[in-house]
């Protein structure tokens, strides 16, 4: 057990010792999930043979008693634990998602019981505030000096509103230009609390947007290409996905290739090399690209001009373009070095 874990354990044990009755101690432990599983009012009521409302009343009374005792510095070990949380929150932007705060303090991926202990301590501590988890927000802990749960939620909602109005993911610097925060890290910290937002590769967007929250192989391919900003071979795309921080990244090279073929967002521009259609690339054979170039020009083009036009859209050898240009059914030579559509 590291030093931080010992500090937190002393605060939790000291708090539970303040609670005199075993039944009340059981209620708090189970409601917060201090043993690893958070239980509902109904579940605890059934176990103790009391009503759901009675469990709620007891929980509220116990917490008020603990908070008053904490304010009077009457809970053994709580003051050092509170300072530990405040110090880490200051480094993280004054507020943090509970799981992020716990991982930082314990210096490892934490379990439910460890996270519950931190939430329990923050609920009692005067200098801390908590945000309850629901469909809109992750459980979070903040420094009370900078706002209670209502203020924190309002800040989260403001960021969500700005990003939604922008209609595409934004960087922290772009958000900083629209918000009045002391430091961009504070924006990042507040945004992390929202269940409506997701972040990836330095961008923050709505969680329903594939660019920041890819859920299938095609979306992950799109994110990889978009982040590289240049065409890639399908085998390299597969490797990038395997090396990424995506939740599910065990994909085969063949699966990647199959998805690239199916999705209109991806254009084959060379042997196994794909680009995004949003970059100006269009699907088609080399002959079709030559035809499109001649149609757009509206006049015969030299062999060099045609090659140049095709190589803008395809990563192929110059000889490949010239071979396609020799197709007399599609193209004809109108001068020594001029070609047009047959």
C-alpha positions in Angstrom: 0.0 0.0 0.0 1.5 3.4 -1.0 1.5 6.4 1.3 -1.6 8.0 -0.4 -3.6 4.8 0.0 -2.7 4.7 3.8 -3.8 8.3 4.2 -7.2 7.6 2.6 -7.7 4.4 4.5 -7.1 6.2 7.9 -9.7 8.8 6.9 -12.3 6.2 5.9 -11.7 4.0 9.0 -11.8 7.1 11.2 -15.1 8.2 9.6 -16.8 4.9 10.1 -15.7 4.7 13.7 -17.6 7.9 14.4 -20.8 6.1 13.4 -21.9 4.4 16.6 -24.6 1.9 15.5 -23.6 -1.1 13.3 -26.8 -0.7 11.2 -26.0 2.9 10.3 -22.4 2.0 9.5 -23.7 -0.7 7.2 -26.0 1.7 5.4 -23.2 4.2 4.7 -20.7 1.4 3.6 -23.3 -0.1 1.2 -24.6 3.2 -0.1 -21.2 4.4 -1.1 -19.9 1.0 -2.2 -16.9 1.1 0.2 -16.7 -2.7 -0.1 -16.8 -2.6 -3.9 -20.5 -2.6 -4.7 -22.8 0.4 -4.4 -26.3 -0.7 -3.3 -29.7 1.0 -3.8 -32.0 2.2 -1.1 -34.4 -0.7 -1.9 -31.6 -3.3 -1.6 -30.4 -2.1 1.7 -34.0 -1.7 3.0 -34.8 -5.3 2.1 -31.6 -6.5 3.9 -32.3 -4.5 7.0 -36.1 -5.1 6.9 -36.9 -1.4 6.8 -38.5 0.8 4.1 -36.6 2.6 1.3 -37.6 6.0 2.8 -36.2 5.0 6.2 -32.9 4.1 4.7 -32.8 7.5 2.9 -33.6 9.3 6.2 -30.9 7.4 8.1 -28.3 8.0 5.3 -29.1 11.8 5.3 -28.9 12.0 9.1 -25.6 10.1 9.3 -24.0 12.3 6.6 -25.0 15.5 8.3 -23.5 14.2 11.5 -20.3 13.3 9.7 -20.1 16.6 8.0 -20.6 18.6 11.2 -18.0 16.4 12.9 -15.6 16.9 10.0 -16.0 20.7 10.2 -15.0 20.6 13.8 -12.0 18.4 12.8 -13.4 15.6 14.9 -12.8 12.8 12.4 -9.4 11.1 12.8 -7.3 11.2 9.6 -9.7 13.3 7.5 -7.7 16.5 7.4 -4.6 14.9 5.8 -6.9 13.1 3.3 -8.7 16.3 2.4 -5.4 18.1 1.8 -4.3 15.2 -0.4 -7.4 15.5 -2.5 -7.2 19.3 -2.8 -3.5 19.2 -3.8 -4.2 16.7 -6.6 -7.3 18.5 -7.8 -5.3 21.8 -8.0 -2.9 20.0 -10.3 -5.7 18.6 -12.4 -7.7 21.8 -13.0 -9.6 22.2 -9.7 -12.2 19.5 -10.6 -11.8 16.0 -11.9 -13.8 12.9 -12.9 -13.7 10.6 -9.9 -12.0 7.8 -11.8 -9.2 10.1 -13.1 -8.6 11.6 -9.6 -8.5 8.1 -8.0 -6.1 6.8 -10.6 -3.8 9.7 -10.1 -3.8 9.4 -6.3 -3.3 5.7 -6.2 -0.9 5.8 -9.1 -2.6 2.9 -10.8 -6.0 1.9 -12.4 -8.3 1.9 -9.4 -11.2 -0.4 -8.6 -14.8 0.6 -7.5 -14.0 0.3 -3.8 -11.0 2.7 -4.1 -13.0 5.2 -6.0 -15.9 5.0 -3.6 -13.6 5.8 -0.7 -12.4 9.0 -2.3 -16.0 10.0 -3.1 -17.0 9.3 0.6 -14.2 11.4 1.9 -15.1 14.3 -0.5 -18.7 14.1 0.6 -17.7 14.8 4.2 -14.9 17.3 3.7 -15.8 21.0 3.9 -13.3 22.1 1.3 -14.5 19.7 -1.3 -17.7 19.2 -3.4 -19.0 16.3 -5.3 -21.0 15.8 -8.5 -23.3 12.8 -8.4 -23.2 10.4 -11.4 -26.2 10.3 -13.7 -27.0 10.1 -17.4 -25.5 13.5 -18.1 -22.4 13.6 -15.8 -19.7 11.3 -14.5 -19.1 11.2 -10.7 -16.7 14.0 -10.0 -14.9 15.8 -7.2 -14.0 19.5 -7.1 -12.5 22.2 -4.8 -15.5 23.8 -3.1 -13.9 27.3 -3.3 -14.5 27.3 -7.0 -18.1 26.2 -7.0 -20.6 23.6 -5.8 -22.2 20.9 -7.9 -24.7 23.3 -9.5 -21.9 25.6 -10.6 -19.8 22.8 -12.0 -22.7 21.3 -14.0 -23.4 24.8 -15.4 -19.8 25.0 -16.6 -20.0 21.6 -18.2 -23.3 22.5 -19.9 -21.7 25.7 -21.3 -18.9 23.7 -22.9 -21.3 21.2 -24.4 -23.4 24.0 -25.8 -20.4 25.7 -27.5 -19.2 22.4 -29.1 -22.6 21.5 -30.3 -23.0 24.9 -31.9 -19.6 24.5 -33.6 -20.9 21.3 -35.2 -17.5 19.7 -35.2 -14.8 18.8 -32.5 -12.7 21.6 -31.1 -9.3 21.9 -29.5 -8.8 23.2 -26.0 -7.2 26.4 -27.5 -10.4 27.0 -29.6 -12.6 26.5 -26.5 -10.3 28.8 -24.5 -11.0 31.6 -27.0 -14.7 31.4 -26.3 -14.5 30.9 -22.5 -13.2 32.9 -19.6 -11.0 30.4 -17.7 -7.7 31.1 -15.9 -6.0 28.2 -17.7 -6.9 25.8 -20.6 -6.4 22.9 -18.2 -9.4 24.0 -16.3 -11.6 23.6 -19.4 -10.2 20.2 -20.1 -11.0 19.2 -16.5 -14.6 20.4 -16.6 -15.2 18.9 -20.0 -14.1 15.4 -18.8 -17.1 15.3 -16.4 -19.7 15.3 -19.2 -21.1 12.1 -20.5 -22.1 14.0 -23.6 -18.5 14.7 -24.6 -15.6 12.6 -25.7 -12.0 13.5 -26.5 -9.4 12.0 -28.9 -6.2 13.2 -30.4 -6.4 16.6 -28.8 -10.0 17.2 -29.9 -13.2 17.4 -27.8 -16.6 16.7 -29.4 -19.9 15.3 -28.8 -19.7 11.6 -27.8 -22.0 10.7 -30.7 -19.4 12.0 -33.2 -17.2 9.3 -34.7 -14.2 11.7 -34.9 -13.8 11.6 -31.1 -15.7 8.5 -30.2 -15.3 5.9 -33.0 -17.4 2.8 -32.3 -16.8 0.6 -35.3 -13.9 -0.3 -37.6 -14.9 2.2 -40.3 -15.0 5.1 -37.8 -11.6 4.1 -36.4 -10.1 4.0 -39.9 -11.5 7.5 -40.5 -9.9 8.8 -37.3 -6.6 7.3 -38.2 -6.5 8.8 -41.7 -7.9 12.2 -40.4 -5.1 12.4 -37.8 -2.4 11.5 -40.2 -3.7 13.9 -42.9 -2.2 11.8 -45.7 -2.9 8.6 -47.6 -1.9 5.3 -46.0 -1.6 1.7 -46.9 -4.3 -0.5 -45.4 -1.7 -2.6 -43.5 -0.3 0.6 -41.8 -3.9 1.6 -40.9 -4.4 -1.7 -39.2 -1.2 -1.4 -37.2 -2.1 2.2 -36.2 -5.4 0.9 -34.8 -3.7 -1.8 -32.9 -1.3 0.7 -31.4 -4.0 3.3 -30.6 -5.9 4.0 -27.4 -9.2 2.8 -28.9 -11.3 0.6 -26.5 -11.5 -2.2 -29.0 -8.5 -2.5 -31.3 -8.0 -6.2 -32.1 -8.7 -6.1 -35.8 -7.3 -8.1 -38.7 -5.7 -6.5 -41.8 -8.3 -8.2 -44.0 -11.1 -6.7 -41.9 -9.6 -3.3 -42.4 -9.3 -3.8 -46.1 -12.9 -5.0 -46.4 -14.2 -1.9 -44.6 -12.1 0.4 -46.8 -13.6 -1.1 -49.9 -17.2 -0.7 -48.7 -17.2 2.8 -47.3 -17.5 5.8 -49.7 -15.4 8.0 -47.4 -12.3 6.1 -48.4 -10.8 6.2 -51.9 -8.2 3.8 -53.3 -5.5 5.9 -54.9 -2.7 3.3 -55.3 -1.8 -0.3 -54.6 -3.5 -0.7 -51.2 -3.2 3.0 -50.5 -6.3 4.8 -49.3 -7.2 8.5 -48.8 -10.3 10.4 -47.6 -12.8 11.6 -50.2 -13.0 14.9 -48.2 -9.4 15.6 -49.3 -10.6 15.9 -52.9 -10.0 12.4 -54.1 -12.6 10.7 -56.2 -13.3 7.0 -56.9 -12.5 5.6 -60.3 -10.0 3.9 -62.5 -7.0 5.7 -64.0 -8.8 5.9 -67.3 -11.8 7.5 -65.6 -9.5 10.0 -63.9 -7.9 10.9 -67.2 -11.4 11.3 -68.8 -12.5 13.6 -65.9 -9.4 15.7 -66.3 -10.0 16.2 -70.1 -13.7 16.9 -69.6 -12.8 19.5 -66.9 -10.2 21.2 -69.2 -12.6 21.3 -72.1 -9.7 21.1 -74.5 -6.9 18.7 -75.5 -4.1 18.4 -72.9 -0.5 17.5 -73.3 0.8 14.1 -72.0 2.6 15.9 -69.2 -0.5 17.9 -68.1 -2.5 14.7 -68.0 0.1 12.8 -65.9 0.2 15.8 -63.5 -3.6 15.8 -63.1 -3.8 12.1 -62.5 -0.9 12.0 -59.9 -2.8 14.5 -57.9 -5.5 11.9 -57.4 -3.6 8.7 -57.5 -0.3 7.3 -56.1 0.8 5.4 -59.2 3.7 5.3 -61.5 3.9 7.7 -64.5 4.1 4.7 -66.8 0.7 3.4 -65.5 -0.9 6.7 -66.6 0.8 6.6 -70.0 -0.3 3.0 -70.6 -4.0 4.0 -69.9 -3.6 6.9 -72.2 -2.8 4.6 -75.1 -6.4 3.1 -75.0 -7.6 4.2 -78.4 -11.2 3.4 -77.5 -11.1 6.1 -74.9 -8.5 8.6 -76.0 -7.1 9.9 -79.2 -4.0 11.8 -80.1 -4.8 15.1 -81.9 -1.3 16.3 -82.3 2.2 15.2 -81.6 1.8 15.6 -77.8 -1.9 16.5 -77.4 -4.7 14.1 -76.3 -8.5 14.4 -76.1 -11.5 12.1 -75.5 -12.1 9.7 -78.3 
